[in-house]
């Protein structure tokens, strides 16, 4: 979830590919869970960058 919105609901081992298709690439030796937390984390007060990230995540969720 990001900002109260579901951004991924699926099989865990498919999450890296899903987020990669949205433009959020994981590092070769990174922990996927840590990477996903960084992707969906929103800082408050929200910035324009946070709003753009939420939009990409939500569009991806409804597209796939």
C-alpha positions, -999 to 999 in steps of 0.1 A, spaced: 0 0 0 11 35 -7 -8 65 7 -37 42 15 -39 27 -19 -32 -9 -30 -2 -9 -53 4 -46 -57 -17 -77 -49 -2 -108 -63 24 -136 -60 55 -125 -41 81 -138 -65 64 -119 -94 66 -86 -76 102 -77 -88 91 -81 -124 59 -61 -118 77 -31 -102 104 -33 -129 77 -29 -156 66 2 -138 101 16 -139 112 7 -104 143 -15 -109 158 -35 -81 195 -36 -75 212 -69 -84 221 -77 -48 193 -58 -30 167 -72 -7 134 -71 -26 114 -63 5 136 -33 14 134 -21 -22 96 -23 -22 94 -4 11 115 24 -5 93 24 -36 60 27 -18 71 50 11 55 84 10 69 113 30 45 138 46 38 165 38 37 150 3 57 165 -25 50 166 -62 74 137 -66 54 116 -41 22 124 -60 38 113 -93 51 81 -78 16 73 -64 1 80 -98 25 56 -116 19 29 -89 -19 33 -92 -20 33 -130 1 1 -130 -22 -16 -105 -53 -9 -125 -35 -16 -159 -22 -50 -149 
